[in-house]
Amino acid sequence: MNRTDAQNLAAGLLGGTLSQEEFIAQVTRPRSADLGETTLDLDRRRRCGFPEVVFGQGKTVAALEKIFQRLLNENMAVLTTRVDAEKAASLREMFPQGVYNATARTFRIDLDDPAALPAKVGRVVVVTAGTSDLPVAEEARETLDWMGVSTAMLHDVGVAGPHRLVEKLDVFHQADAAVVAAGMEGALPSVVGGHLPCPVIAVPTSVGYGASFGGLAALLGMLNSCAANVVVVNIDAGFKAGYVAGLIAHRRAT
């Protein structure tokens, strides 16, 4: 519901043309927008706390333009994942205020009104085992930033040099959660989990040689983690890891 709709409903309630029951029904009814090839969920922020996130892969620039414009009209900040550079260039022409992260392949449009931006809450540390895991980690960080969660990044501290992690454990001070992206054998989340009192969200990445099977070896290794505070999302699912960590941070803050 945008500001104008809310004002009209409030005026109707105060003016006596709308009953209390009708007002409640209008405010709480699920809403969606038929945009042709897309049915946009406009009710997700009310139900789940955050607006719909757009999966950009496979969508045309024209479809994304319609989605973005409707979300902005509804006073919702835009987060789109899996956007290639060519598509992002076209979107920047339509939405010059948009920001493209080429590493994460995310396209974001924040709201113009600073008061509409979420206040920063919590703290999540995003960790990479190696530099090759950075695209997945950046997707998680962009998601957390869109959710209004403070982040810290810790790069290239994989188990091939375990002292690198130990030297920087102070980065995790007062963290609500950690997101750990790792490929190869996927051992790092277990090591991180053994040092921390918070949830560790492991992200297997499709980084590694042939027997890593595109991230499957890391996925299975993480699922078999002995560290009790480690949970696992899908291969290369930086957005999912960031979103879950963001929910944890918000719930803890409130």
FENDA-V840598 format. One record per residue. N is the residue number from 0. RES is the residue in one small letter. SS is DSSP state (helix for helix, strand for strand, loop for the rest). Layout:
# FENDA-V840598
n=<N:N>
res=<RES:RES>
ss=<SS:SS>
This chain:
# FENDA-V840598
n=<0:1:2:3:4:5:6:7:8:9:10:11:12:13:14:15:16:17:18:19:20:21:22:23:24:25:26:27:28:29:30:31:32:33:34:35:36:37:38:39:40:41:42:43:44:45:46:47:48:49:50:51:52:53:54:55:56:57:58:59:60:61:62:63:64:65:66:67:68:69:70:71:72:73:74:75:76:77:78:79:80:81:82:83:84:85:86:87:88:89:90:91:92:93:94:95:96:97:98:99:100:101:102:103:104:105:106:107:108:109:110:111:112:113:114:115:116:117:118:119:120:121:122:123:124:125:126:127:128:129:130:131:132:133:134:135:136:137:138:139:140:141:142:143:144:145:146:147:148:149:150:151:152:153:154:155:156:157:158:159:160:161:162:163:164:165:166:167:168:169:170:171:172:173:174:175:176:177:178:179:180:181:182:183:184:185:186:187:188:189:190:191:192:193:194:195:196:197:198:199:200:201:202:203:204:205:206:207:208:209:210:211:212:213:214:215:216:217:218:219:220:221:222:223:224:225:226:227:228:229:230:231:232:233:234:235:236:237:238:239:240:241:242:243:244:245:246:247:248:249:250:251:252:253>
res=<m:n:r:t:d:a:q:n:l:a:a:g:l:l:g:g:t:l:s:q:e:e:f:i:a:q:v:t:r:p:r:s:a:d:l:g:e:t:t:l:d:l:d:r:r:r:r:c:g:f:p:e:v:v:f:g:q:g:k:t:v:a:a:l:e:k:i:f:q:r:l:l:n:e:n:m:a:v:l:t:t:r:v:d:a:e:k:a:a:s:l:r:e:m:f:p:q:g:v:y:n:a:t:a:r:t:f:r:i:d:l:d:d:p:a:a:l:p:a:k:v:g:r:v:v:v:v:t:a:g:t:s:d:l:p:v:a:e:e:a:r:e:t:l:d:w:m:g:v:s:t:a:m:l:h:d:v:g:v:a:g:p:h:r:l:v:e:k:l:d:v:f:h:q:a:d:a:a:v:v:a:a:g:m:e:g:a:l:p:s:v:v:g:g:h:l:p:c:p:v:i:a:v:p:t:s:v:g:y:g:a:s:f:g:g:l:a:a:l:l:g:m:l:n:s:c:a:a:n:v:v:v:v:n:i:d:a:g:f:k:a:g:y:v:a:g:l:i:a:h:r:r:a:t>
ss=<loop:loop:helix:helix:helix:helix:helix:helix:helix:helix:helix:helix:helix:helix:helix:loop:loop:loop:loop:helix:helix:helix:helix:helix:helix:helix:helix:helix:loop:loop:loop:strand:strand:strand:loop:loop:loop:loop:strand:strand:strand:loop:loop:helix:helix:helix:helix:helix:loop:loop:loop:loop:loop:strand:strand:loop:loop:loop:loop:loop:helix:helix:helix:helix:helix:helix:helix:helix:helix:helix:helix:helix:helix:loop:loop:loop:loop:strand:strand:strand:strand:loop:loop:loop:helix:helix:helix:helix:helix:helix:helix:helix:helix:helix:loop:loop:loop:loop:strand:strand:strand:loop:loop:loop:loop:strand:strand:strand:strand:loop:loop:loop:loop:helix:helix:helix:loop:loop:loop:loop:strand:strand:strand:strand:strand:strand:strand:strand:loop:loop:helix:helix:helix:helix:helix:helix:helix:helix:helix:helix:helix:helix:helix:helix:helix:helix:loop:loop:strand:strand:strand:strand:strand:strand:loop:loop:loop:loop:helix:helix:helix:loop:helix:helix:helix:helix:loop:loop:helix:helix:helix:helix:loop:loop:loop:loop:strand:strand:strand:strand:strand:strand:loop:loop:loop:loop:loop:helix:helix:helix:helix:helix:helix:loop:loop:loop:loop:loop:strand:strand:strand:strand:strand:strand:loop:loop:loop:loop:loop:helix:helix:helix:helix:helix:helix:helix:helix:helix:helix:helix:helix:helix:helix:loop:loop:loop:loop:loop:loop:strand:strand:strand:strand:loop:loop:loop:loop:helix:helix:helix:helix:helix:helix:helix:helix:helix:helix:helix:helix:helix:helix:helix:helix:loop>
